[in-house]
Amino acid sequence: MNSKALDKDTNDMPVSLFSIVMPAYNEESVIEQTLIDLTTHLDSCGFNYEIVVVNDGSSDNTEQVLEKIEANLKTVRHVNNEGSHGYGYAIRKGLEEYKGDAVVIVTSDGSDAPKDIAAYFNKIKEGYDCAFGSRFIADATVTDYPKFKLIINRITNRLLSWVLRSKYTDFTNGFKCYRRHVIDDMQPLVAGQFNITIELAVSATLRGWTYAVVPTDWTQRDAGDSSFYIKQLLKPYFLTLIYCLTRNYLRNTRR
């Protein structure tokens, strides 16, 4: 697993509670199974964790399903995003609500593997500030990834790697874990849609926080309607990158 060198200042910081933030919009058909699979695996690993599901203005029965689940799974709670809606806004709401010492962002449709969340937690326990998943390296498995989307993904991430002078090549992957001090250092977050994946990962990288790269499994969602539209994201991704670079430059010049 590739990684930046561990930082001695954060190497020994204990993690007593891990948090999982899970945005959810109209996921009534899949979210129950996603949560059952996730809690079953994490319980078997012995982690102390919470799952914060952010109901992002769902118009179906997602909230009712969550209320039923919460009655049986004490590690799960949900909050409603009453403000602006969108993937980024939902994550920002979750990052206001989580209680853990580290937080991982997970999709509600079951695309991300529970075993990889456990791998993230273990990397954080080793002392890393972040754990970054990568779907396109050795030991990673990707199932049913659309070919056109794959081409755009690889071009975009290679460009990001070149700009950031990094060997990491999956910045657009939102499935990542951050210690609380990293999240605090990024504030205020401004992205409201899927471009928040760029804001989080690029900001953490530019600030020099340590990270481990973990090969992850990803499976195309098998229910619900995806709100991921490639053409609509290219411009926000580019603008978010410029924002992160500018913000980091201004921070450095003020030192």
Buried (B, 14 or more C-beta within 10 A) or exposed (E): BBBBEBBEEBEEBEBEBBBBBBBBBBBBBBBBEBBBEBBEBBEEBEBEBBBBBBBBBBEEBBBEBBEEBBEEBEBBBBBBBEEEBBBBBBBBBBBBBBEBBBBBBBBBBBBBBBEBBBBBBBBBEEBBBBBBBBBBBEEBEEEEBEEEEEEBBEEBBEBBBEEBEBEBBBBBBBBBBBBBBBBEBBEEBBBBBBBBBBBBBBBBBBBEBBBBBBBBBBBEBEEBEEEEEBEEBEEBBBEBBEBBBEBBEEEEEEE
